[in-house]
Amino acid sequence: MVNFGSNNYLGLATHPEVIAAAQEAAGAEGTGTGASRLLSGNQSGYRRLEATLADWKGTESALVFSSGFAAAVGAIPALAGPGDAVACDRLAHASLLDGARLSRARLLVYPHADPAALDRVLARQRRRFRRVLVVTDGLFSMDGDICPLPELIAVAERHDARLLVDDAHATGVLGGGGGGTLEHFGVAGVDRVVQMGTLSKALGSAGGFIAGPDVLREWLVNRARTLVFSTGVPASSLAAAGAAVGLARRQAWRRTRLRELSVRVRGAARAAGLVVPEGDTPVIPVMLGDEHRAMRWMDAMLARGLFVPGVRPPTVPAGGSRLRISLMATHTDEHAGRLVETLAAFAGREPS
Ligand SMILES: *Cc1c(COP(=O)(O)O)cnc(C)c1O
């Protein structure tokens, strides 16, 4: 079975250096941290990894959480509360939405990747709120498109809002050094922008993080409930992520390979008449519409040795069911060839 359903984009979860780092850390520090970081669980690997992440992301500091989901649900209520507003892209990830709900700030939803619409929403509503936090995915998890970051920052500046960019899928994938959406657009880290990421996708480990100014880190250490009241990730996960960041930064060929594969798969699928957006990111939706159709295509792919998950509501909007292809830098030309041949065959003759 060839796996086209993993967010291990760079193939680092099985890299010998990453595995060795995890093994060594488990040998030295044990398999669990035993307590919340604020109690006694703050093992030495945290500071090392946080310094590495901050350097990569171009920020003063970073703070590691036990997952990306925990980072979102911890950070958003620490940055917005009653009397404030969270303005959320309509296709933002569930963790951002849940963070916004938990914050008890007013939720404003703006149309997908539409900074002009966000600008209009804030022009009408901004004065009703004390603070406004705009939240968006960097690289959208189900559509594979990239948020219009420079325009979103301009809107946030105009309305004195903060912007949280969830780079769960962009970390390691976008930007020359894999730094993510800011690096992709050549935007330097500014205090107004909070970067979120996960260790669990391209970095092949487990855990999440927030990167930003020192004062933000201090604030979150005191206010983010998912940090204060949750046991930290084990030393092995921290060490694995640290090794993976090193490889991700050094080995740009992994990103080049992903882009090549993406252009090839998208081009072949479109040539076969399938509805696939243009682009070169490793998340490729094949839009099928009906959820039963998406499940039939997934089953037929499985029967041919290809794992390509079908995605249906509530993960995507009604009528937006699809196959979601995730590419990995370690997929071979033969893997990609089998995928595009099968997609073209199904485009010609609908699987039943
Ligand atoms: C996966 C994901 C998360 C959550 O990260 P985990 O480390 O898996 O908890 C957050 N945001 C987005 C956009 C994601 O795709």
The ligand as an ORCA input file, in Angstrom:
! r2SCAN-3c Opt
* xyz 0 1
  C      -3.136     19.096     12.528
  C      -3.501     20.501     12.702
  C      -3.516     21.094     13.964
  C      -3.313     20.305     15.226
  O      -2.016     19.854     15.343
  P      -1.747     18.501     16.209
  O      -0.314     18.588     16.559
  O      -2.084     17.369     15.301
  O      -2.647     18.570     17.390
  C      -3.776     22.437     14.049
  N      -4.029     23.170     12.951
  C      -4.036     22.635     11.720
  C      -4.294     23.499     10.544
  C      -3.794     21.283     11.561
  O      -3.849     20.734     10.351
*
